Amino acid sequence: MDPFSDVFTAMRVRSALYCRMEATAPWGVKFPGSPHAKFGLVTRGSCWLEVAGEPSPIPLRGGDCYVVAPDVGITVR
């Protein structure tokens, strides 16, 4: 299996919501805390990941991905 399949299998993923987004500044998407984990992949360009409860945003660029635990809100800019 590929690494993503291994991670999703270990997380016991039962369903998924997929969207593809291309954006230019200024932009941002906020995902409130929910009972579901969040996964994202940056294929090109760069953005910032703001995680509820964390003091500083995390810079992401093409090739980076993130997994956020359930009940944690995030903003991607």
HTML snippet that shows the backbone in 3Dmol.js (N, CA, C, O; Angstrom):
<script src="https://3Dmol.org/build/3Dmol-min.js"></script>
<div id="view" style="width:600px;height:400px;position:relative"></div>
<script>
const pdb = `
ATOM      1  N   MET A   1       0.831  -1.191   0.000  1.00  0.00           N
ATOM      2  CA  MET A   1       0.000   0.000   0.000  1.00  0.00           C
ATOM      3  C   MET A   1       0.873   1.251   0.000  1.00  0.00           C
ATOM      4  O   MET A   1       2.031   1.218   0.417  1.00  0.00           O
ATOM      5  N   ASP A   2       0.303   2.346  -0.471  1.00  0.00           N
ATOM      6  CA  ASP A   2       1.017   3.618  -0.424  1.00  0.00           C
ATOM      7  C   ASP A   2       0.890   4.210   0.986  1.00  0.00           C
ATOM      8  O   ASP A   2       0.028   3.779   1.751  1.00  0.00           O
ATOM      9  N   PRO A   3       1.727   5.181   1.340  1.00  0.00           N
ATOM     10  CA  PRO A   3       1.715   5.730   2.706  1.00  0.00           C
ATOM     11  C   PRO A   3       0.361   6.311   3.122  1.00  0.00           C
ATOM     12  O   PRO A   3      -0.046   6.147   4.272  1.00  0.00           O
ATOM     13  N   PHE A   4      -0.337   6.983   2.212  1.00  0.00           N
ATOM     14  CA  PHE A   4      -1.632   7.561   2.572  1.00  0.00           C
ATOM     15  C   PHE A   4      -2.640   6.469   2.907  1.00  0.00           C
ATOM     16  O   PHE A   4      -3.403   6.604   3.863  1.00  0.00           O
ATOM     17  N   SER A   5      -2.650   5.406   2.142  1.00  0.00           N
ATOM     18  CA  SER A   5      -3.558   4.293   2.435  1.00  0.00           C
ATOM     19  C   SER A   5      -3.264   3.702   3.805  1.00  0.00           C
ATOM     20  O   SER A   5      -4.184   3.362   4.549  1.00  0.00           O
ATOM     21  N   ASP A   6      -1.987   3.580   4.138  1.00  0.00           N
ATOM     22  CA  ASP A   6      -1.611   3.068   5.458  1.00  0.00           C
ATOM     23  C   ASP A   6      -2.155   3.966   6.569  1.00  0.00           C
ATOM     24  O   ASP A   6      -2.717   3.480   7.550  1.00  0.00           O
ATOM     25  N   VAL A   7      -1.984   5.278   6.406  1.00  0.00           N
ATOM     26  CA  VAL A   7      -2.463   6.225   7.424  1.00  0.00           C
ATOM     27  C   VAL A   7      -3.973   6.158   7.546  1.00  0.00           C
ATOM     28  O   VAL A   7      -4.501   6.066   8.654  1.00  0.00           O
ATOM     29  N   PHE A   8      -4.683   6.202   6.413  1.00  0.00           N
ATOM     30  CA  PHE A   8      -6.145   6.198   6.458  1.00  0.00           C
ATOM     31  C   PHE A   8      -6.690   4.875   7.000  1.00  0.00           C
ATOM     32  O   PHE A   8      -7.715   4.863   7.681  1.00  0.00           O
ATOM     33  N   THR A   9      -6.021   3.780   6.708  1.00  0.00           N
ATOM     34  CA  THR A   9      -6.438   2.490   7.257  1.00  0.00           C
ATOM     35  C   THR A   9      -6.249   2.481   8.771  1.00  0.00           C
ATOM     36  O   THR A   9      -7.124   2.027   9.507  1.00  0.00           O
ATOM     37  N   ALA A  10      -5.114   2.977   9.228  1.00  0.00           N
ATOM     38  CA  ALA A  10      -4.853   3.030  10.669  1.00  0.00           C
ATOM     39  C   ALA A  10      -5.845   3.946  11.386  1.00  0.00           C
ATOM     40  O   ALA A  10      -6.192   3.706  12.542  1.00  0.00           O
ATOM     41  N   MET A  11      -6.302   4.999  10.694  1.00  0.00           N
ATOM     42  CA  MET A  11      -7.275   5.930  11.284  1.00  0.00           C
ATOM     43  C   MET A  11      -8.703   5.393  11.205  1.00  0.00           C
ATOM     44  O   MET A  11      -9.626   5.990  11.760  1.00  0.00           O
ATOM     45  N   ARG A  12      -8.883   4.274  10.519  1.00  0.00           N
ATOM     46  CA  ARG A  12     -10.210   3.673  10.329  1.00  0.00           C
ATOM     47  C   ARG A  12     -11.163   4.627   9.610  1.00  0.00           C
ATOM     48  O   ARG A  12     -12.310   4.804  10.020  1.00  0.00           O
ATOM     49  N   VAL A  13     -10.674   5.232   8.541  1.00  0.00           N
ATOM     50  CA  VAL A  13     -11.497   6.154   7.743  1.00  0.00           C
ATOM     51  C   VAL A  13     -12.627   5.374   7.092  1.00  0.00           C
ATOM     52  O   VAL A  13     -12.402   4.357   6.436  1.00  0.00           O
ATOM     53  N   ARG A  14     -13.843   5.865   7.284  1.00  0.00           N
ATOM     54  CA  ARG A  14     -15.021   5.213   6.712  1.00  0.00           C
ATOM     55  C   ARG A  14     -15.629   6.019   5.573  1.00  0.00           C
ATOM     56  O   ARG A  14     -16.335   5.468   4.729  1.00  0.00           O
ATOM     57  N   SER A  15     -15.360   7.317   5.545  1.00  0.00           N
ATOM     58  CA  SER A  15     -15.890   8.153   4.471  1.00  0.00           C
ATOM     59  C   SER A  15     -14.969   9.352   4.305  1.00  0.00           C
ATOM     60  O   SER A  15     -14.125   9.626   5.158  1.00  0.00           O
ATOM     61  N   ALA A  16     -15.140  10.060   3.201  1.00  0.00           N
ATOM     62  CA  ALA A  16     -14.291  11.211   2.927  1.00  0.00           C
ATOM     63  C   ALA A  16     -15.064  12.260   2.145  1.00  0.00           C
ATOM     64  O   ALA A  16     -15.984  11.944   1.390  1.00  0.00           O
ATOM     65  N   LEU A  17     -14.679  13.499   2.338  1.00  0.00           N
ATOM     66  CA  LEU A  17     -15.188  14.616   1.556  1.00  0.00           C
ATOM     67  C   LEU A  17     -13.984  15.203   0.847  1.00  0.00           C
ATOM     68  O   LEU A  17     -12.984  15.523   1.489  1.00  0.00           O
ATOM     69  N   TYR A  18     -14.064  15.346  -0.446  1.00  0.00           N
ATOM     70  CA  TYR A  18     -12.930  15.774  -1.256  1.00  0.00           C
ATOM     71  C   TYR A  18     -13.264  17.094  -1.927  1.00  0.00           C
ATOM     72  O   TYR A  18     -14.380  17.286  -2.411  1.00  0.00           O
ATOM     73  N   CYS A  19     -12.305  17.998  -1.956  1.00  0.00           N
ATOM     74  CA  CYS A  19     -12.457  19.200  -2.775  1.00  0.00           C
ATOM     75  C   CYS A  19     -11.078  19.612  -3.269  1.00  0.00           C
ATOM     76  O   CYS A  19     -10.065  19.410  -2.599  1.00  0.00           O
ATOM     77  N   ARG A  20     -11.071  20.179  -4.424  1.00  0.00           N
ATOM     78  CA  ARG A  20      -9.841  20.704  -5.014  1.00  0.00           C
ATOM     79  C   ARG A  20      -9.996  22.207  -5.060  1.00  0.00           C
ATOM     80  O   ARG A  20     -11.036  22.713  -5.481  1.00  0.00           O
ATOM     81  N   MET A  21      -8.976  22.926  -4.635  1.00  0.00           N
ATOM     82  CA  MET A  21      -9.089  24.370  -4.570  1.00  0.00           C
ATOM     83  C   MET A  21      -7.847  25.018  -5.160  1.00  0.00           C
ATOM     84  O   MET A  21      -6.720  24.617  -4.870  1.00  0.00           O
ATOM     85  N   GLU A  22      -8.071  26.012  -5.982  1.00  0.00           N
ATOM     86  CA  GLU A  22      -6.999  26.883  -6.445  1.00  0.00           C
ATOM     87  C   GLU A  22      -7.378  28.278  -6.001  1.00  0.00           C
ATOM     88  O   GLU A  22      -8.486  28.735  -6.280  1.00  0.00           O
ATOM     89  N   ALA A  23      -6.479  28.961  -5.315  1.00  0.00           N
ATOM     90  CA  ALA A  23      -6.814  30.260  -4.757  1.00  0.00           C
ATOM     91  C   ALA A  23      -5.642  31.218  -4.894  1.00  0.00           C
ATOM     92  O   ALA A  23      -4.484  30.806  -4.967  1.00  0.00           O
ATOM     93  N   THR A  24      -5.965  32.499  -4.928  1.00  0.00           N
ATOM     94  CA  THR A  24      -4.947  33.543  -4.924  1.00  0.00           C
ATOM     95  C   THR A  24      -5.259  34.493  -3.775  1.00  0.00           C
ATOM     96  O   THR A  24      -6.407  34.605  -3.345  1.00  0.00           O
ATOM     97  N   ALA A  25      -4.241  35.166  -3.289  1.00  0.00           N
ATOM     98  CA  ALA A  25      -4.399  36.063  -2.141  1.00  0.00           C
ATOM     99  C   ALA A  25      -5.365  37.199  -2.470  1.00  0.00           C
ATOM    100  O   ALA A  25      -5.405  37.657  -3.612  1.00  0.00           O
ATOM    101  N   PRO A  26      -6.128  37.653  -1.512  1.00  0.00           N
ATOM    102  CA  PRO A  26      -6.306  37.086  -0.176  1.00  0.00           C
ATOM    103  C   PRO A  26      -7.376  36.001  -0.183  1.00  0.00           C
ATOM    104  O   PRO A  26      -8.401  36.154  -0.846  1.00  0.00           O
ATOM    105  N   TRP A  27      -7.160  34.939   0.525  1.00  0.00           N
ATOM    106  CA  TRP A  27      -8.141  33.857   0.614  1.00  0.00           C
ATOM    107  C   TRP A  27      -7.986  33.168   1.963  1.00  0.00           C
ATOM    108  O   TRP A  27      -6.985  33.362   2.652  1.00  0.00           O
ATOM    109  N   GLY A  28      -8.949  32.387   2.327  1.00  0.00           N
ATOM    110  CA  GLY A  28      -8.889  31.615   3.561  1.00  0.00           C
ATOM    111  C   GLY A  28     -10.113  30.730   3.683  1.00  0.00           C
ATOM    112  O   GLY A  28     -11.190  31.076   3.197  1.00  0.00           O
ATOM    113  N   VAL A  29      -9.951  29.598   4.327  1.00  0.00           N
ATOM    114  CA  VAL A  29     -11.042  28.661   4.570  1.00  0.00           C
ATOM    115  C   VAL A  29     -10.950  28.227   6.030  1.00  0.00           C
ATOM    116  O   VAL A  29      -9.894  27.808   6.504  1.00  0.00           O
ATOM    117  N   LYS A  30     -12.079  28.335   6.733  1.00  0.00           N
ATOM    118  CA  LYS A  30     -12.114  27.955   8.145  1.00  0.00           C
ATOM    119  C   LYS A  30     -12.947  26.691   8.305  1.00  0.00           C
ATOM    120  O   LYS A  30     -14.065  26.600   7.797  1.00  0.00           O
ATOM    121  N   PHE A  31     -12.390  25.723   9.012  1.00  0.00           N
ATOM    122  CA  PHE A  31     -13.082  24.474   9.317  1.00  0.00           C
ATOM    123  C   PHE A  31     -13.225  24.388  10.832  1.00  0.00           C
ATOM    124  O   PHE A  31     -12.225  24.226  11.532  1.00  0.00           O
ATOM    125  N   PRO A  32     -14.449  24.492  11.355  1.00  0.00           N
ATOM    126  CA  PRO A  32     -14.613  24.423  12.808  1.00  0.00           C
ATOM    127  C   PRO A  32     -14.306  23.019  13.326  1.00  0.00           C
ATOM    128  O   PRO A  32     -14.252  22.056  12.562  1.00  0.00           O
ATOM    129  N   GLY A  33     -14.111  22.929  14.620  1.00  0.00           N
ATOM    130  CA  GLY A  33     -13.924  21.614  15.224  1.00  0.00           C
ATOM    131  C   GLY A  33     -15.134  20.739  14.940  1.00  0.00           C
ATOM    132  O   GLY A  33     -16.270  21.207  15.019  1.00  0.00           O
ATOM    133  N   SER A  34     -14.908  19.506  14.618  1.00  0.00           N
ATOM    134  CA  SER A  34     -15.989  18.563  14.327  1.00  0.00           C
ATOM    135  C   SER A  34     -15.524  17.181  14.775  1.00  0.00           C
ATOM    136  O   SER A  34     -14.350  17.004  15.101  1.00  0.00           O
ATOM    137  N   PRO A  35     -16.420  16.203  14.795  1.00  0.00           N
ATOM    138  CA  PRO A  35     -16.003  14.873  15.239  1.00  0.00           C
ATOM    139  C   PRO A  35     -15.143  14.129  14.214  1.00  0.00           C
ATOM    140  O   PRO A  35     -14.865  12.941  14.381  1.00  0.00           O
ATOM    141  N   HIS A  36     -14.725  14.821  13.163  1.00  0.00           N
ATOM    142  CA  HIS A  36     -13.960  14.177  12.096  1.00  0.00           C
ATOM    143  C   HIS A  36     -12.544  14.752  12.015  1.00  0.00           C
ATOM    144  O   HIS A  36     -12.343  15.950  12.218  1.00  0.00           O
ATOM    145  N   ALA A  37     -11.581  13.905  11.723  1.00  0.00           N
ATOM    146  CA  ALA A  37     -10.212  14.355  11.478  1.00  0.00           C
ATOM    147  C   ALA A  37     -10.172  15.098  10.148  1.00  0.00           C
ATOM    148  O   ALA A  37     -11.042  14.914   9.297  1.00  0.00           O
ATOM    149  N   LYS A  38      -9.163  15.932   9.979  1.00  0.00           N
ATOM    150  CA  LYS A  38      -8.996  16.682   8.738  1.00  0.00           C
ATOM    151  C   LYS A  38      -7.636  16.359   8.137  1.00  0.00           C
ATOM    152  O   LYS A  38      -6.639  16.254   8.851  1.00  0.00           O
ATOM    153  N   PHE A  39      -7.604  16.203   6.827  1.00  0.00           N
ATOM    154  CA  PHE A  39      -6.374  15.909   6.099  1.00  0.00           C
ATOM    155  C   PHE A  39      -6.285  16.883   4.943  1.00  0.00           C
ATOM    156  O   PHE A  39      -7.285  17.147   4.276  1.00  0.00           O
ATOM    157  N   GLY A  40      -5.122  17.410   4.702  1.00  0.00           N
ATOM    158  CA  GLY A  40      -4.929  18.303   3.567  1.00  0.00           C
ATOM    159  C   GLY A  40      -3.580  18.062   2.927  1.00  0.00           C
ATOM    160  O   GLY A  40      -2.633  17.625   3.581  1.00  0.00           O
ATOM    161  N   LEU A  41      -3.503  18.350   1.647  1.00  0.00           N
ATOM    162  CA  LEU A  41      -2.274  18.188   0.876  1.00  0.00           C
ATOM    163  C   LEU A  41      -2.085  19.429   0.026  1.00  0.00           C
ATOM    164  O   LEU A  41      -2.993  19.827  -0.705  1.00  0.00           O
ATOM    165  N   VAL A  42      -0.923  20.039   0.113  1.00  0.00           N
ATOM    166  CA  VAL A  42      -0.586  21.198  -0.712  1.00  0.00           C
ATOM    167  C   VAL A  42       0.222  20.669  -1.892  1.00  0.00           C
ATOM    168  O   VAL A  42       1.327  20.157  -1.710  1.00  0.00           O
ATOM    169  N   THR A  43      -0.325  20.790  -3.097  1.00  0.00           N
ATOM    170  CA  THR A  43       0.373  20.249  -4.263  1.00  0.00           C
ATOM    171  C   THR A  43       1.334  21.256  -4.882  1.00  0.00           C
ATOM    172  O   THR A  43       2.355  20.875  -5.455  1.00  0.00           O
ATOM    173  N   ARG A  44       1.008  22.535  -4.768  1.00  0.00           N
ATOM    174  CA  ARG A  44       1.928  23.572  -5.254  1.00  0.00           C
ATOM    175  C   ARG A  44       1.589  24.882  -4.576  1.00  0.00           C
ATOM    176  O   ARG A  44       0.504  25.039  -4.016  1.00  0.00           O
ATOM    177  N   GLY A  45       2.513  25.816  -4.626  1.00  0.00           N
ATOM    178  CA  GLY A  45       2.308  27.088  -3.946  1.00  0.00           C
ATOM    179  C   GLY A  45       2.561  26.954  -2.457  1.00  0.00           C
ATOM    180  O   GLY A  45       3.268  26.054  -2.006  1.00  0.00           O
ATOM    181  N   SER A  46       1.969  27.866  -1.706  1.00  0.00           N
ATOM    182  CA  SER A  46       2.167  27.851  -0.258  1.00  0.00           C
ATOM    183  C   SER A  46       0.932  28.403   0.443  1.00  0.00           C
ATOM    184  O   SER A  46       0.095  29.069  -0.166  1.00  0.00           O
ATOM    185  N   CYS A  47       0.840  28.110   1.735  1.00  0.00           N
ATOM    186  CA  CYS A  47      -0.266  28.605   2.553  1.00  0.00           C
ATOM    187  C   CYS A  47       0.146  28.506   4.017  1.00  0.00           C
ATOM    188  O   CYS A  47       1.238  28.042   4.342  1.00  0.00           O
ATOM    189  N   TRP A  48      -0.747  28.950   4.887  1.00  0.00           N
ATOM    190  CA  TRP A  48      -0.534  28.879   6.326  1.00  0.00           C
ATOM    191  C   TRP A  48      -1.638  28.047   6.943  1.00  0.00           C
ATOM    192  O   TRP A  48      -2.804  28.192   6.577  1.00  0.00           O
ATOM    193  N   LEU A  49      -1.288  27.184   7.865  1.00  0.00           N
ATOM    194  CA  LEU A  49      -2.250  26.386   8.616  1.00  0.00           C
ATOM    195  C   LEU A  49      -2.310  26.940  10.035  1.00  0.00           C
ATOM    196  O   LEU A  49      -1.314  26.930  10.759  1.00  0.00           O
ATOM    197  N   GLU A  50      -3.491  27.425  10.423  1.00  0.00           N
ATOM    198  CA  GLU A  50      -3.707  27.904  11.785  1.00  0.00           C
ATOM    199  C   GLU A  50      -4.530  26.844  12.514  1.00  0.00           C
ATOM    200  O   GLU A  50      -5.624  26.488  12.075  1.00  0.00           O
ATOM    201  N   VAL A  51      -4.005  26.350  13.616  1.00  0.00           N
ATOM    202  CA  VAL A  51      -4.654  25.291  14.388  1.00  0.00           C
ATOM    203  C   VAL A  51      -5.153  25.888  15.701  1.00  0.00           C
ATOM    204  O   VAL A  51      -4.394  26.535  16.422  1.00  0.00           O
ATOM    205  N   ALA A  52      -6.429  25.669  16.009  1.00  0.00           N
ATOM    206  CA  ALA A  52      -7.003  26.192  17.251  1.00  0.00           C
ATOM    207  C   ALA A  52      -6.171  25.743  18.444  1.00  0.00           C
ATOM    208  O   ALA A  52      -5.837  24.565  18.575  1.00  0.00           O
ATOM    209  N   GLY A  53      -5.841  26.690  19.308  1.00  0.00           N
ATOM    210  CA  GLY A  53      -5.069  26.371  20.503  1.00  0.00           C
ATOM    211  C   GLY A  53      -3.566  26.459  20.323  1.00  0.00           C
ATOM    212  O   GLY A  53      -2.822  26.394  21.302  1.00  0.00           O
ATOM    213  N   GLU A  54      -3.107  26.605  19.086  1.00  0.00           N
ATOM    214  CA  GLU A  54      -1.668  26.727  18.824  1.00  0.00           C
ATOM    215  C   GLU A  54      -1.326  28.205  18.651  1.00  0.00           C
ATOM    216  O   GLU A  54      -2.085  28.932  18.010  1.00  0.00           O
ATOM    217  N   PRO A  55      -0.206  28.668  19.205  1.00  0.00           N
ATOM    218  CA  PRO A  55       0.104  30.096  19.182  1.00  0.00           C
ATOM    219  C   PRO A  55       0.531  30.653  17.823  1.00  0.00           C
ATOM    220  O   PRO A  55       0.332  31.838  17.557  1.00  0.00           O
ATOM    221  N   SER A  56       1.104  29.833  16.975  1.00  0.00           N
ATOM    222  CA  SER A  56       1.640  30.340  15.707  1.00  0.00           C
ATOM    223  C   SER A  56       1.131  29.522  14.532  1.00  0.00           C
ATOM    224  O   SER A  56       0.952  28.310  14.648  1.00  0.00           O
ATOM    225  N   PRO A  57       0.893  30.189  13.383  1.00  0.00           N
ATOM    226  CA  PRO A  57       0.509  29.435  12.184  1.00  0.00           C
ATOM    227  C   PRO A  57       1.687  28.608  11.674  1.00  0.00           C
ATOM    228  O   PRO A  57       2.847  28.915  11.949  1.00  0.00           O
ATOM    229  N   ILE A  58       1.371  27.568  10.936  1.00  0.00           N
ATOM    230  CA  ILE A  58       2.377  26.656  10.394  1.00  0.00           C
ATOM    231  C   ILE A  58       2.481  26.898   8.893  1.00  0.00           C
ATOM    232  O   ILE A  58       1.483  26.771   8.185  1.00  0.00           O
ATOM    233  N   PRO A  59       3.670  27.244   8.389  1.00  0.00           N
ATOM    234  CA  PRO A  59       3.805  27.443   6.941  1.00  0.00           C
ATOM    235  C   PRO A  59       3.812  26.101   6.207  1.00  0.00           C
ATOM    236  O   PRO A  59       4.470  25.152   6.634  1.00  0.00           O
ATOM    237  N   LEU A  60       3.079  26.037   5.111  1.00  0.00           N
ATOM    238  CA  LEU A  60       3.037  24.835   4.275  1.00  0.00           C
ATOM    239  C   LEU A  60       3.366  25.229   2.847  1.00  0.00           C
ATOM    240  O   LEU A  60       3.059  26.342   2.420  1.00  0.00           O
ATOM    241  N   ARG A  61       3.987  24.324   2.108  1.00  0.00           N
ATOM    242  CA  ARG A  61       4.279  24.574   0.693  1.00  0.00           C
ATOM    243  C   ARG A  61       4.062  23.284  -0.085  1.00  0.00           C
ATOM    244  O   ARG A  61       3.814  22.230   0.500  1.00  0.00           O
ATOM    245  N   GLY A  62       4.158  23.372  -1.398  1.00  0.00           N
ATOM    246  CA  GLY A  62       3.927  22.218  -2.254  1.00  0.00           C
ATOM    247  C   GLY A  62       4.666  20.980  -1.771  1.00  0.00           C
ATOM    248  O   GLY A  62       5.872  21.023  -1.530  1.00  0.00           O
ATOM    249  N   GLY A  63       3.936  19.873  -1.631  1.00  0.00           N
ATOM    250  CA  GLY A  63       4.512  18.623  -1.148  1.00  0.00           C
ATOM    251  C   GLY A  63       4.222  18.353   0.317  1.00  0.00           C
ATOM    252  O   GLY A  63       4.393  17.227   0.785  1.00  0.00           O
ATOM    253  N   ASP A  64       3.780  19.386   1.057  1.00  0.00           N
ATOM    254  CA  ASP A  64       3.450  19.204   2.473  1.00  0.00           C
ATOM    255  C   ASP A  64       2.016  18.707   2.629  1.00  0.00           C
ATOM    256  O   ASP A  64       1.164  18.957   1.776  1.00  0.00           O
ATOM    257  N   CYS A  65       1.766  18.010   3.713  1.00  0.00           N
ATOM    258  CA  CYS A  65       0.407  17.589   4.046  1.00  0.00           C
ATOM    259  C   CYS A  65       0.221  17.732   5.544  1.00  0.00           C
ATOM    260  O   CYS A  65       1.183  17.907   6.292  1.00  0.00           O
ATOM    261  N   TYR A  66      -1.031  17.655   5.971  1.00  0.00           N
ATOM    262  CA  TYR A  66      -1.327  17.734   7.394  1.00  0.00           C
ATOM    263  C   TYR A  66      -2.491  16.819   7.739  1.00  0.00           C
ATOM    264  O   TYR A  66      -3.358  16.552   6.908  1.00  0.00           O
ATOM    265  N   VAL A  67      -2.495  16.345   8.975  1.00  0.00           N
ATOM    266  CA  VAL A  67      -3.608  15.593   9.548  1.00  0.00           C
ATOM    267  C   VAL A  67      -3.904  16.255  10.885  1.00  0.00           C
ATOM    268  O   VAL A  67      -3.008  16.437  11.708  1.00  0.00           O
ATOM    269  N   VAL A  68      -5.161  16.613  11.096  1.00  0.00           N
ATOM    270  CA  VAL A  68      -5.571  17.280  12.330  1.00  0.00           C
ATOM    271  C   VAL A  68      -6.605  16.406  13.031  1.00  0.00           C
ATOM    272  O   VAL A  68      -7.537  15.902  12.404  1.00  0.00           O
ATOM    273  N   ALA A  69      -6.433  16.238  14.307  1.00  0.00           N
ATOM    274  CA  ALA A  69      -7.310  15.377  15.111  1.00  0.00           C
ATOM    275  C   ALA A  69      -8.753  15.881  15.114  1.00  0.00           C
ATOM    276  O   ALA A  69      -8.998  17.064  14.879  1.00  0.00           O
ATOM    277  N   PRO A  70      -9.698  14.995  15.377  1.00  0.00           N
ATOM    278  CA  PRO A  70     -11.097  15.411  15.518  1.00  0.00           C
ATOM    279  C   PRO A  70     -11.242  16.478  16.609  1.00  0.00           C
ATOM    280  O   PRO A  70     -10.430  16.556  17.531  1.00  0.00           O
ATOM    281  N   ASP A  71     -12.280  17.288  16.486  1.00  0.00           N
ATOM    282  CA  ASP A  71     -12.638  18.328  17.461  1.00  0.00           C
ATOM    283  C   ASP A  71     -11.655  19.486  17.520  1.00  0.00           C
ATOM    284  O   ASP A  71     -11.723  20.292  18.448  1.00  0.00           O
ATOM    285  N   VAL A  72     -10.750  19.594  16.568  1.00  0.00           N
ATOM    286  CA  VAL A  72      -9.806  20.704  16.513  1.00  0.00           C
ATOM    287  C   VAL A  72     -10.125  21.539  15.277  1.00  0.00           C
ATOM    288  O   VAL A  72     -10.125  21.025  14.159  1.00  0.00           O
ATOM    289  N   GLY A  73     -10.397  22.824  15.481  1.00  0.00           N
ATOM    290  CA  GLY A  73     -10.683  23.714  14.361  1.00  0.00           C
ATOM    291  C   GLY A  73      -9.404  24.187  13.691  1.00  0.00           C
ATOM    292  O   GLY A  73      -8.364  24.321  14.336  1.00  0.00           O
ATOM    293  N   ILE A  74      -9.493  24.438  12.389  1.00  0.00           N
ATOM    294  CA  ILE A  74      -8.335  24.947  11.644  1.00  0.00           C
ATOM    295  C   ILE A  74      -8.780  26.038  10.675  1.00  0.00           C
ATOM    296  O   ILE A  74      -9.948  26.120  10.295  1.00  0.00           O
ATOM    297  N   THR A  75      -7.826  26.865  10.291  1.00  0.00           N
ATOM    298  CA  THR A  75      -8.002  27.823   9.208  1.00  0.00           C
ATOM    299  C   THR A  75      -6.813  27.654   8.280  1.00  0.00           C
ATOM    300  O   THR A  75      -5.670  27.580   8.729  1.00  0.00           O
ATOM    301  N   VAL A  76      -7.085  27.592   6.996  1.00  0.00           N
ATOM    302  CA  VAL A  76      -6.025  27.512   5.988  1.00  0.00           C
ATOM    303  C   VAL A  76      -6.090  28.807   5.200  1.00  0.00           C
ATOM    304  O   VAL A  76      -7.150  29.175   4.694  1.00  0.00           O
ATOM    305  N   ARG A  77      -4.955  29.505   5.093  1.00  0.00           N
ATOM    306  CA  ARG A  77      -4.878  30.787   4.367  1.00  0.00           C
ATOM    307  C   ARG A  77      -3.753  30.740   3.359  1.00  0.00           C
ATOM    308  O   ARG A  77      -3.520  31.717   2.647  1.00  0.00           O
TER     309      ARG A  77
END
`;
const viewer = $3Dmol.createViewer("view");
viewer.addModel(pdb, "pdb");
viewer.setStyle({}, {cartoon: {color: "spectrum"}});
viewer.zoomTo();
viewer.render();
</script>
